[in-house]
């Protein structure tokens, strides 16, 4: 995809989608992800919802198993829809990391 093609697609986004695109681009330039934390001694250093012990890979795997966002919010009452949105963006941006975490944490 060329920058010119991307420009047309970006201009077609809604204002809210443009804000999300800007946030995604800004986050991808650094290692600081809004609402996502990594701490070496918490959850094995896996990416997790900030101020929780809920790894992003757990949410991704639950979604694959058929859990909806509403189900996840019920199962994890300490997280918000914004937390889930941050997790989904992080997972989309770091698919290899998430896949590796899922593989490492599978029960044999």
PyMOL commands that set and color helices and strands:
alter all, ss='L'
color gray80, all
select helices_A, chain A and resi 3-11+15-29+43-45+56-64+69-75+81-93+95-104
alter helices_A, ss='H'
color red, helices_A
select strands_A, chain A and resi 36-37+48-49
alter strands_A, ss='S'
color yellow, strands_A
deselect
rebuild
show_as cartoon
